[in-house]
């Protein structure tokens, strides 16, 4: 399932910019070894940068995954830009398992930190490992593995990390191993060698049943703010008066906000607290 991103891009040497221009068939053709791992149908949802993806695109991914499972596929790979790859992976995890169920097959998100036409690109191994996991990974339990990310485990070649979509985050703009777990552990690692691909054993329960996914309501608007010296009460009031469904504030430390005024010289904090 092709959405675009760096993995589908080439460098425009006239401008130095990276342009998303690969079609899914071109991407597959560039890695012919993939056809030794699985039979693949390519579906194009777009050639988008991940920064442009909205809830309506999550719904399109959900539909494409469900269509694939209904047609007999055992797994899907979603190629995606890396900046918000972990957010989309979490969104599909909640869509398929948020109500206590699980998807009918494996859902894998992958991308690349460096465009596919660069010698240092991580695209080939990420794609090989993702298709391998989608086709040969363990049965989905629904406990953190409903949608996973498969990206490089280190700066070198040969090992890709399988991480739960609800627990991984992009931590660097260019490193191959930018995707790291936050307060959790990887599900497995996939080793790529001349002998083929293999993965570390995974133990999982099979108590959940397969259920239809829940889609997102694109009409729901959530305002997002960052706690700090420039967070003011009128920003929250503006979001409230504009009809936002919820407000999320990324707090500092353990979720702290600038709402204390011990010296009496920060009336902005008093207003925010009110």
VEXDREN-2710 file (C-alpha; in Angstrom, 1 decimal):
% VEXDREN-2710
k/r/px/py/pz
1/UNK/0.0/0.0/0.0
2/UNK/1.8/3.0/-1.3
3/UNK/1.4/6.5/0.2
4/UNK/4.7/8.2/-0.8
5/UNK/7.5/9.6/1.3
6/UNK/11.2/9.4/1.0
7/UNK/11.2/5.7/0.2
8/UNK/9.3/6.7/-3.0
9/UNK/11.5/9.7/-3.8
10/UNK/14.5/10.7/-5.9
11/UNK/16.9/13.6/-5.5
12/UNK/16.4/16.4/-8.0
13/UNK/20.1/17.3/-8.6
14/UNK/19.1/20.6/-10.3
15/UNK/17.6/21.9/-7.1
16/UNK/18.9/19.6/-4.4
17/UNK/15.4/18.8/-3.3
18/UNK/13.9/15.4/-2.8
19/UNK/10.8/14.7/-4.9
20/UNK/8.3/11.9/-4.3
21/UNK/8.0/10.4/-7.8
22/UNK/8.3/6.6/-7.7
23/UNK/5.2/4.6/-8.5
24/UNK/4.6/1.5/-6.4
25/UNK/5.5/-0.8/-9.3
26/UNK/8.8/1.0/-9.8
27/UNK/9.6/0.6/-6.1
28/UNK/8.9/-3.1/-6.3
29/UNK/10.9/-3.5/-9.5
30/UNK/13.9/-1.9/-7.9
31/UNK/14.1/-4.7/-5.4
32/UNK/13.4/-7.9/-7.4
33/UNK/14.4/-10.1/-4.4
34/UNK/11.1/-9.2/-2.9
35/UNK/9.3/-11.6/-5.3
36/UNK/11.2/-14.5/-3.8
37/UNK/9.5/-13.7/-0.5
38/UNK/5.9/-13.1/-1.3
39/UNK/3.3/-12.6/-4.0
40/UNK/2.5/-8.9/-4.0
41/UNK/-0.4/-6.7/-5.2
42/UNK/0.4/-3.0/-5.3
43/UNK/-2.1/-0.4/-4.3
44/UNK/-1.4/3.3/-4.7
45/UNK/-3.1/5.7/-2.3
46/UNK/-1.0/8.7/-3.3
47/UNK/2.5/10.2/-3.4
48/UNK/2.4/12.3/-0.3
49/UNK/4.9/13.6/2.2
50/UNK/3.9/12.2/5.6
51/UNK/3.4/15.8/6.9
52/UNK/0.4/16.1/4.7
53/UNK/-1.4/13.0/5.9
54/UNK/-4.7/13.6/7.7
55/UNK/-7.3/11.3/9.4
56/UNK/-9.1/10.8/6.1
57/UNK/-5.9/9.2/4.8
58/UNK/-5.8/6.9/7.8
59/UNK/-9.3/5.8/6.8
60/UNK/-8.1/5.1/3.2
61/UNK/-5.3/3.0/4.7
62/UNK/-7.8/1.1/6.9
63/UNK/-10.0/0.4/3.9
64/UNK/-7.0/-0.8/1.8
65/UNK/-5.9/-3.1/4.6
66/UNK/-9.3/-4.5/5.1
67/UNK/-9.8/-5.0/1.3
68/UNK/-6.4/-6.9/1.2
69/UNK/-7.4/-9.2/4.1
70/UNK/-10.8/-9.8/2.6
71/UNK/-9.2/-10.9/-0.7
72/UNK/-7.0/-13.4/1.2
73/UNK/-3.8/-11.5/1.9
74/UNK/-2.0/-12.6/5.1
75/UNK/-0.2/-9.2/5.5
76/UNK/0.1/-5.7/4.2
77/UNK/3.1/-3.3/3.9
78/UNK/2.3/0.4/4.0
79/UNK/5.2/2.5/2.6
80/UNK/5.0/5.9/4.3
81/UNK/7.0/9.0/4.9
82/UNK/9.0/8.8/8.1
83/UNK/8.1/12.1/9.9
84/UNK/4.7/10.9/10.9
85/UNK/5.0/7.2/10.2
86/UNK/4.8/6.3/13.9
87/UNK/1.6/8.4/14.2
88/UNK/-0.1/6.6/11.3
89/UNK/1.0/3.3/12.7
90/UNK/-0.5/4.1/16.1
91/UNK/-3.7/5.3/14.4
92/UNK/-4.2/2.0/12.6
93/UNK/-3.3/0.1/15.7
94/UNK/-6.2/1.8/17.5
95/UNK/-8.5/1.4/14.6
96/UNK/-8.0/-2.4/14.4
97/UNK/-7.4/-3.3/18.1
98/UNK/-8.7/-0.3/20.1
99/UNK/-11.9/-2.1/20.9
100/UNK/-10.4/-5.3/22.0
101/UNK/-10.1/-7.1/18.7
102/UNK/-7.3/-7.6/16.2
103/UNK/-6.8/-7.4/12.4
104/UNK/-7.0/-10.4/10.2
105/UNK/-3.4/-10.2/9.2
106/UNK/-0.1/-8.4/9.8
107/UNK/0.1/-4.6/9.1
108/UNK/3.6/-3.3/8.6
109/UNK/4.6/0.4/8.2
110/UNK/8.0/1.1/6.6
111/UNK/9.8/4.0/4.9
112/UNK/13.4/5.2/4.5
113/UNK/15.5/7.9/6.0
114/UNK/17.4/8.4/2.7
115/UNK/15.9/8.4/-0.8
116/UNK/16.0/5.2/-2.8
117/UNK/18.5/6.5/-5.4
118/UNK/21.2/7.3/-2.8
119/UNK/24.0/4.8/-2.2
120/UNK/23.4/5.0/1.5
121/UNK/19.7/4.5/1.3
122/UNK/18.1/2.2/3.8
123/UNK/15.1/1.6/1.6
124/UNK/16.0/-1.8/0.1
125/UNK/16.5/-3.6/3.5
126/UNK/13.6/-1.9/5.1
127/UNK/11.3/-3.0/2.2
128/UNK/12.7/-6.5/2.2
129/UNK/12.3/-6.9/5.9
130/UNK/8.8/-5.5/5.9
131/UNK/7.6/-7.8/3.2
132/UNK/9.2/-10.7/5.0
133/UNK/7.4/-9.9/8.2
134/UNK/4.1/-9.3/6.5
135/UNK/4.3/-12.7/4.8
136/UNK/6.1/-14.8/7.4
137/UNK/5.8/-13.1/10.8
138/UNK/3.9/-14.6/13.8
139/UNK/0.2/-14.5/14.1
140/UNK/-1.1/-11.1/15.3
141/UNK/-2.2/-11.1/18.9
142/UNK/-3.7/-7.6/19.0
143/UNK/-1.5/-6.7/22.0
144/UNK/0.7/-4.1/20.6
145/UNK/1.4/-5.8/17.3
146/UNK/-1.7/-4.9/15.3
147/UNK/0.4/-2.4/13.3
148/UNK/4.2/-2.4/13.5
149/UNK/7.0/-0.4/12.1
150/UNK/10.0/-2.1/10.5
151/UNK/13.0/0.1/10.1
152/UNK/16.8/-0.2/10.5
153/UNK/17.9/-1.3/14.0
154/UNK/21.3/0.3/13.8
155/UNK/23.4/2.6/11.6
156/UNK/24.8/-0.4/9.6
157/UNK/23.2/-3.0/7.4
158/UNK/21.7/-6.4/8.1
159/UNK/19.2/-5.9/11.0
160/UNK/15.8/-4.3/11.0
161/UNK/13.8/-3.7/14.1
162/UNK/10.1/-4.7/14.5
163/UNK/8.4/-2.2/16.9
164/UNK/4.8/-1.8/18.0
165/UNK/3.2/1.1/16.3
166/UNK/1.9/2.4/19.6
167/UNK/5.3/2.6/21.3
168/UNK/7.8/3.8/18.7
169/UNK/8.9/7.3/17.8
170/UNK/11.2/8.9/15.2
171/UNK/14.1/10.4/17.2
172/UNK/16.4/11.7/14.5
173/UNK/16.0/13.4/11.1
174/UNK/18.6/11.4/9.1
175/UNK/19.9/8.4/11.1
176/UNK/19.0/5.0/9.8
177/UNK/18.1/3.9/13.3
178/UNK/15.9/6.9/14.0
179/UNK/13.0/4.9/15.2
180/UNK/13.3/4.0/18.8
181/UNK/11.0/2.6/21.5
182/UNK/9.8/4.9/24.3
183/UNK/9.4/3.1/27.6
184/UNK/9.1/-0.3/25.9
185/UNK/10.8/-3.0/24.0
186/UNK/10.9/-4.1/20.3
187/UNK/8.8/-7.0/19.3
188/UNK/11.6/-8.7/17.3
189/UNK/14.5/-8.2/15.0
190/UNK/14.8/-9.3/11.4
191/UNK/18.3/-10.4/10.1
192/UNK/19.1/-10.0/6.5
193/UNK/22.0/-12.1/5.1
194/UNK/23.1/-13.9/2.0
195/UNK/21.4/-17.0/3.3
196/UNK/18.1/-15.1/3.4
197/UNK/15.9/-13.4/6.1
198/UNK/15.0/-14.6/9.6
199/UNK/13.6/-13.2/12.8
200/UNK/13.9/-13.7/16.5
201/UNK/11.2/-15.9/18.0
202/UNK/8.1/-14.1/19.3
203/UNK/5.7/-15.4/22.0
204/UNK/2.2/-14.1/21.8
205/UNK/-1.3/-14.9/23.0
206/UNK/-4.2/-15.5/20.6
207/UNK/-7.1/-14.6/22.9
208/UNK/-8.5/-11.7/20.8
209/UNK/-10.9/-12.3/17.9
210/UNK/-10.7/-10.7/14.5
211/UNK/-13.0/-7.6/14.3
212/UNK/-13.8/-5.0/11.8
213/UNK/-11.8/-1.8/12.2
214/UNK/-13.1/1.5/13.5
215/UNK/-12.7/4.5/11.2
216/UNK/-11.8/8.0/12.2
217/UNK/-14.2/11.0/12.0
218/UNK/-12.4/13.7/9.9
219/UNK/-14.7/16.3/11.3
220/UNK/-13.2/16.0/14.7
221/UNK/-10.6/18.8/15.3
222/UNK/-8.0/18.6/18.0
223/UNK/-5.9/21.6/18.9
224/UNK/-2.3/20.9/19.9
225/UNK/-0.1/23.1/22.0
226/UNK/3.3/22.9/23.6
227/UNK/3.9/23.9/27.2
228/UNK/6.5/26.6/27.6
229/UNK/7.1/30.4/28.0
230/UNK/4.8/31.3/25.1
231/UNK/1.8/29.3/26.0
232/UNK/-1.0/31.7/26.8
233/UNK/-4.6/31.4/27.9
234/UNK/-6.0/33.2/24.9
235/UNK/-4.7/30.4/22.7
236/UNK/-6.8/27.8/24.5
237/UNK/-9.8/30.2/24.5
238/UNK/-9.4/30.6/20.7
239/UNK/-9.4/26.9/20.2
240/UNK/-12.5/26.5/22.4
241/UNK/-14.4/29.2/20.7
242/UNK/-13.5/27.8/17.2
243/UNK/-15.2/24.6/18.0
244/UNK/-12.3/22.2/18.5
245/UNK/-13.4/18.9/20.0
246/UNK/-10.4/18.6/22.3
247/UNK/-7.2/20.4/23.3
248/UNK/-3.9/18.5/23.8
249/UNK/-1.0/20.2/25.6
250/UNK/2.4/18.6/25.4
251/UNK/3.6/19.3/29.0
252/UNK/7.2/19.4/30.2
253/UNK/8.7/16.7/32.5
254/UNK/5.8/14.6/33.9
255/UNK/3.2/16.8/32.2
256/UNK/3.8/20.1/33.9
257/UNK/2.3/23.4/32.7
258/UNK/3.2/27.1/33.5
259/UNK/0.3/27.6/35.9
260/UNK/2.1/28.6/39.1
261/UNK/3.0/32.1/40.0
262/UNK/5.0/32.0/43.3
263/UNK/6.7/35.4/42.8
264/UNK/3.5/37.2/41.7
265/UNK/5.2/38.5/38.5
266/UNK/3.7/36.2/35.9
267/UNK/0.0/37.0/35.5
268/UNK/0.1/34.9/32.3
269/UNK/0.4/31.8/34.5
270/UNK/-2.6/32.8/36.6
271/UNK/-4.7/33.3/33.5
272/UNK/-3.6/29.9/32.1
273/UNK/-4.5/28.2/35.4
274/UNK/-8.0/29.7/35.3
END
